[in-house]
Amino acid sequence: MNIAKLINSSVRVSSPPPGSVNVRVGKKVMGPGGNWVPCATKVEGGVYYSSLFEVGPGRRQVCAADLCLPCADEALSRAIELASCAAA
């Protein structure tokens, strides 16, 4: 399953940058598109990205790098929306 196809094509998805840290983790969002955990990822410069990781063996975290946010709570809120889209 390709997360880039599940999320609006205007969202650029990539691996989290080196040195980034997950600072907020939301509840798992489950659906026919998989089980996704939203999180806020702090990156260099003190900004945050919305990230997701799919639950399961061999899965990895992806980061919506199209928008830097100033607050972890905003990034987590957006990640929850993205997880809902991915799980749908």
Residue pairs with C-beta under 8 A, 6 or more apart in sequence:
1 33
1 34
1 54
3 13
3 52
3 54
3 62
3 86
4 13
6 33
6 85
6 86
6 88
7 13
7 64
7 82
7 85
7 86
8 85
10 66
11 64
11 66
11 82
12 64
12 65
12 66
13 62
13 63
13 64
13 65
14 62
14 63
14 65
15 60
15 61
15 62
15 63
16 41
16 43
16 49
16 51
16 61
16 62
16 63
17 43
17 44
17 63
17 65
19 43
19 44
20 41
20 42
20 43
20 44
20 49
20 63
21 41
21 42
22 39
22 40
22 41
22 42
22 51
22 61
23 39
23 40
23 41
23 42
23 48
23 72
24 39
24 40
24 72
24 73
24 75
24 76
25 37
25 38
25 39
25 76
26 37
26 38
26 39
26 76
26 79
26 80
26 83
27 37
28 35
28 36
28 37
28 55
29 35
29 36
29 37
29 38
29 80
29 83
29 84
29 86
29 87
30 36
30 87
31 84
31 87
31 88
32 87
32 88
33 86
33 87
33 88
34 54
34 55
34 56
34 86
34 87
35 54
35 55
35 56
35 87
36 52
36 53
36 54
36 55
36 83
36 86
36 87
37 52
37 53
37 54
37 55
37 83
38 50
38 51
38 52
38 76
38 79
38 80
38 82
38 83
39 50
39 51
39 52
39 53
39 61
39 76
39 79
40 48
40 49
40 50
40 51
40 69
40 72
40 73
40 74
40 75
40 76
40 79
41 48
41 49
41 50
41 51
41 61
41 63
41 75
42 48
42 72
43 49
43 68
45 68
47 68
47 69
47 70
48 68
48 69
48 70
48 71
48 72
48 74
48 75
49 63
49 64
49 65
49 67
49 68
49 69
49 75
50 63
50 64
50 67
50 69
50 75
50 76
50 78
50 79
50 82
51 61
51 62
51 63
51 64
51 75
51 79
52 61
52 62
52 64
52 79
52 82
52 83
52 86
53 59
53 60
53 61
53 62
54 60
54 86
64 78
64 79
64 82
67 78
69 75
69 78
